[in-house]
Amino acid sequence: MTILLFLLVVSLIIAALGLAAFLWSLRTGQYDDLDGAANRILFDDD
């Protein structure tokens, strides 16, 4: 029974870290320009 509690705590910590990383990426603007890279590959800058 103790191992189940340990695994529950570990999984909650990992989930919290994943949520924190996702919220950090939202705040720093990682998802602002989703189409830019897709369009940039089609056109030359020459």
MOPAC internal coordinates of N, CA, C and O (Angstrom, degrees):
PM7 1SCF
backbone

  N    0.0000 0     0.00 0     0.00 0    0    0    0
  C    1.4439 1     0.00 0     0.00 0    1    0    0
  C    1.5293 1   111.40 1     0.00 0    2    1    0
  O    1.2310 1   120.65 1   148.42 1    3    2    1
  N    1.3018 1   116.35 1   -31.58 1    3    2    1
  C    1.4572 1   120.06 1  -179.38 1    5    3    2
  C    1.5226 1   111.00 1   -67.80 1    6    5    3
  O    1.2310 1   120.59 1   145.56 1    7    6    5
  N    1.3289 1   116.48 1   -34.44 1    7    6    5
  C    1.4692 1   119.04 1  -179.42 1    9    7    6
  C    1.5287 1   110.86 1   -67.01 1   10    9    7
  O    1.2310 1   120.18 1   147.81 1   11   10    9
  N    1.3245 1   117.27 1   -32.19 1   11   10    9
  C    1.4642 1   119.95 1   177.62 1   13   11   10
  C    1.5259 1   111.21 1   -66.48 1   14   13   11
  O    1.2310 1   120.30 1   139.26 1   15   14   13
  N    1.2959 1   117.02 1   -40.74 1   15   14   13
  C    1.4628 1   120.36 1   176.85 1   17   15   14
  C    1.5297 1   111.10 1   -65.54 1   18   17   15
  O    1.2310 1   121.01 1   139.71 1   19   18   17
  N    1.3140 1   115.68 1   -40.29 1   19   18   17
  C    1.4632 1   120.35 1   178.18 1   21   19   18
  C    1.5266 1   110.59 1   -63.04 1   22   21   19
  O    1.2310 1   120.34 1   133.79 1   23   22   21
  N    1.3238 1   116.95 1   -46.21 1   23   22   21
  C    1.4561 1   120.71 1   179.55 1   25   23   22
  C    1.5294 1   112.01 1   -66.05 1   26   25   23
  O    1.2310 1   120.07 1   145.85 1   27   26   25
  N    1.3011 1   117.47 1   -34.15 1   27   26   25
  C    1.4559 1   121.32 1   176.72 1   29   27   26
  C    1.5211 1   111.02 1   -64.67 1   30   29   27
  O    1.2310 1   120.30 1   135.36 1   31   30   29
  N    1.3064 1   117.03 1   -44.64 1   31   30   29
  C    1.4630 1   121.51 1   179.10 1   33   31   30
  C    1.5245 1   110.44 1   -64.89 1   34   33   31
  O    1.2310 1   120.25 1   136.58 1   35   34   33
  N    1.3283 1   117.14 1   -43.42 1   35   34   33
  C    1.4603 1   120.91 1   179.87 1   37   35   34
  C    1.5271 1   110.48 1   -63.70 1   38   37   35
  O    1.2310 1   119.95 1   137.30 1   39   38   37
  N    1.3210 1   117.70 1   -42.70 1   39   38   37
  C    1.4665 1   119.89 1  -179.92 1   41   39   38
  C    1.5257 1   111.54 1   -67.13 1   42   41   39
  O    1.2310 1   119.65 1   144.04 1   43   42   41
  N    1.3045 1   118.28 1   -35.96 1   43   42   41
  C    1.4616 1   120.69 1   176.62 1   45   43   42
  C    1.5251 1   111.68 1   -67.12 1   46   45   43
  O    1.2310 1   120.35 1   143.15 1   47   46   45
  N    1.3111 1   116.95 1   -36.85 1   47   46   45
  C    1.4668 1   120.88 1   177.45 1   49   47   46
  C    1.5289 1   110.27 1   -66.35 1   50   49   47
  O    1.2310 1   120.35 1   136.80 1   51   50   49
  N    1.3222 1   116.93 1   -43.20 1   51   50   49
  C    1.4631 1   120.66 1   178.97 1   53   51   50
  C    1.5269 1   110.64 1   -64.91 1   54   53   51
  O    1.2310 1   120.14 1   139.33 1   55   54   53
  N    1.3267 1   117.33 1   -40.67 1   55   54   53
  C    1.4633 1   120.85 1   177.80 1   57   55   54
  C    1.5276 1   110.88 1   -64.52 1   58   57   55
  O    1.2310 1   120.15 1   140.46 1   59   58   57
  N    1.3187 1   117.32 1   -39.54 1   59   58   57
  C    1.4632 1   120.85 1   178.35 1   61   59   58
  C    1.5270 1   111.12 1   -65.59 1   62   61   59
  O    1.2310 1   119.99 1   141.71 1   63   62   61
  N    1.3219 1   117.62 1   -38.29 1   63   62   61
  C    1.4576 1   120.78 1   177.16 1   65   63   62
  C    1.5218 1   111.17 1   -66.31 1   66   65   63
  O    1.2310 1   120.21 1   140.01 1   67   66   65
  N    1.3191 1   117.20 1   -39.99 1   67   66   65
  C    1.4629 1   120.64 1   177.08 1   69   67   66
  C    1.5126 1   111.79 1   -64.45 1   70   69   67
  O    1.2310 1   120.28 1   138.38 1   71   70   69
  N    1.3091 1   117.06 1   -41.62 1   71   70   69
  C    1.4669 1   121.12 1   177.63 1   73   71   70
  C    1.5249 1   110.85 1   -65.19 1   74   73   71
  O    1.2310 1   120.49 1   139.31 1   75   74   73
  N    1.3171 1   116.66 1   -40.69 1   75   74   73
  C    1.4585 1   120.39 1   178.70 1   77   75   74
  C    1.5286 1   110.74 1   -64.48 1   78   77   75
  O    1.2310 1   119.82 1   140.31 1   79   78   77
  N    1.3222 1   117.95 1   -39.69 1   79   78   77
  C    1.4650 1   120.78 1   178.25 1   81   79   78
  C    1.5244 1   110.58 1   -66.47 1   82   81   79
  O    1.2310 1   119.97 1   140.72 1   83   82   81
  N    1.3196 1   117.67 1   -39.28 1   83   82   81
  C    1.4554 1   120.85 1   178.41 1   85   83   82
  C    1.5243 1   111.34 1   -66.01 1   86   85   83
  O    1.2310 1   120.10 1   136.16 1   87   86   85
  N    1.3151 1   117.41 1   -43.84 1   87   86   85
  C    1.4638 1   120.34 1   178.86 1   89   87   86
  C    1.5218 1   111.59 1   -65.94 1   90   89   87
  O    1.2310 1   120.17 1   143.94 1   91   90   89
  N    1.3269 1   117.29 1   -36.06 1   91   90   89
  C    1.4638 1   120.98 1   176.25 1   93   91   90
  C    1.5290 1   109.98 1   -63.25 1   94   93   91
  O    1.2310 1   120.36 1   137.72 1   95   94   93
  N    1.3396 1   116.92 1   -42.28 1   95   94   93
  C    1.4644 1   119.35 1  -179.28 1   97   95   94
  C    1.5213 1   111.05 1   -67.83 1   98   97   95
  O    1.2310 1   119.74 1   148.07 1   99   98   97
  N    1.3117 1   118.10 1   -31.93 1   99   98   97
  C    1.4627 1   120.21 1   175.46 1  101   99   98
  C    1.5232 1   111.16 1   -67.62 1  102  101   99
  O    1.2310 1   120.37 1   137.37 1  103  102  101
  N    1.3275 1   116.91 1   -42.63 1  103  102  101
  C    1.4627 1   120.80 1  -178.07 1  105  103  102
  C    1.5142 1   112.81 1   -69.19 1  106  105  103
  O    1.2310 1   119.99 1   149.50 1  107  106  105
  N    1.3291 1   117.63 1   -30.50 1  107  106  105
  C    1.4644 1   119.55 1  -177.87 1  109  107  106
  C    1.5162 1   112.70 1   -89.47 1  110  109  107
  O    1.2310 1   119.97 1  -178.60 1  111  110  109
  N    1.3343 1   117.66 1     1.40 1  111  110  109
  C    1.4595 1   120.35 1   173.32 1  113  111  110
  C    1.5110 1   115.11 1    83.85 1  114  113  111
  O    1.2310 1   119.11 1  -152.14 1  115  114  113
  N    1.2892 1   119.30 1    27.86 1  115  114  113
  C    1.4566 1   121.62 1  -179.14 1  117  115  114
  C    1.5221 1   112.72 1   -69.36 1  118  117  115
  O    1.2310 1   119.83 1   157.19 1  119  118  117
  N    1.3205 1   117.93 1   -22.81 1  119  118  117
  C    1.4618 1   121.42 1  -176.57 1  121  119  118
  C    1.5257 1   112.27 1  -109.62 1  122  121  119
  O    1.2310 1   119.50 1  -160.32 1  123  122  121
  N    1.3102 1   118.55 1    19.68 1  123  122  121
  C    1.4578 1   120.92 1  -176.39 1  125  123  122
  C    1.5228 1   112.94 1   -72.19 1  126  125  123
  O    1.2310 1   119.70 1   136.69 1  127  126  125
  N    1.3190 1   118.19 1   -43.31 1  127  126  125
  C    1.4610 1   122.19 1  -175.04 1  129  127  126
  C    1.5230 1   109.74 1  -118.22 1  130  129  127
  O    1.2310 1   120.40 1   -94.19 1  131  130  129
  N    1.3226 1   116.85 1    85.81 1  131  130  129
  C    1.4620 1   120.56 1  -177.72 1  133  131  130
  C    1.5230 1   112.37 1   -80.35 1  134  133  131
  O    1.2310 1   119.51 1   152.31 1  135  134  133
  N    1.3213 1   118.55 1   -27.69 1  135  134  133
  C    1.4619 1   121.16 1  -176.63 1  137  135  134
  C    1.5221 1   112.98 1   -95.47 1  138  137  135
  O    1.2310 1   119.93 1   171.34 1  139  138  137
  N    1.3024 1   117.73 1    -8.66 1  139  138  137
  C    1.4639 1   120.18 1  -176.34 1  141  139  138
  C    1.5106 1   113.62 1   -62.78 1  142  141  139
  O    1.2310 1   119.58 1   132.30 1  143  142  141
  N    1.3011 1   118.41 1   -47.70 1  143  142  141
  C    1.4612 1   121.24 1  -178.56 1  145  143  142
  C    1.5274 1   111.04 1   -68.77 1  146  145  143
  O    1.2310 1   120.29 1   146.28 1  147  146  145
  N    1.3253 1   117.06 1   -33.72 1  147  146  145
  C    1.4627 1   120.14 1   179.44 1  149  147  146
  C    1.5265 1   110.56 1   -68.96 1  150  149  147
  O    1.2310 1   119.94 1   142.83 1  151  150  149
  N    1.3114 1   117.72 1   -37.17 1  151  150  149
  C    1.4615 1   120.75 1   179.09 1  153  151  150
  C    1.5153 1   111.95 1   -80.10 1  154  153  151
  O    1.2310 1   119.73 1   148.53 1  155  154  153
  N    1.3119 1   118.13 1   -31.47 1  155  154  153
  C    1.4632 1   122.22 1  -177.47 1  157  155  154
  C    1.5226 1   112.22 1   -64.73 1  158  157  155
  O    1.2310 1   119.96 1   149.05 1  159  158  157
  N    1.3138 1   117.68 1   -30.95 1  159  158  157
  C    1.4528 1   120.48 1  -177.51 1  161  159  158
  C    1.5295 1   111.21 1   -74.22 1  162  161  159
  O    1.2310 1   120.10 1   159.31 1  163  162  161
  N    1.3217 1   117.42 1   -20.69 1  163  162  161
  C    1.4577 1   120.87 1  -177.23 1  165  163  162
  C    1.5246 1   113.61 1   -83.85 1  166  165  163
  O    1.2310 1   119.81 1   157.71 1  167  166  165
  N    1.3210 1   117.98 1   -22.29 1  167  166  165
  C    1.4596 1   121.22 1  -174.14 1  169  167  166
  C    1.5208 1   110.42 1  -115.55 1  170  169  167
  O    1.2310 1   121.07 1   -40.04 1  171  170  169
  N    1.3412 1   115.55 1   139.96 1  171  170  169
  C    1.4700 1   121.21 1   175.17 1  173  171  170
  C    1.5138 1   109.40 1   -89.14 1  174  173  171
  O    1.2310 1   120.64 1   -32.07 1  175  174  173
  N    1.3186 1   116.38 1   147.93 1  175  174  173
  C    1.4545 1   121.76 1   178.83 1  177  175  174
  C    1.5431 1   112.23 1   -97.20 1  178  177  175
  O    1.2310 1   120.93 1  -169.14 1  179  178  177
  N    1.3146 1   115.82 1    10.86 1  179  178  177
  C    1.4767 1   118.85 1  -176.09 1  181  179  178
  C    1.4555 1   111.46 1   -64.67 1  182  181  179
  O    1.2310 1   120.10 1   180.00 1  183  182  181

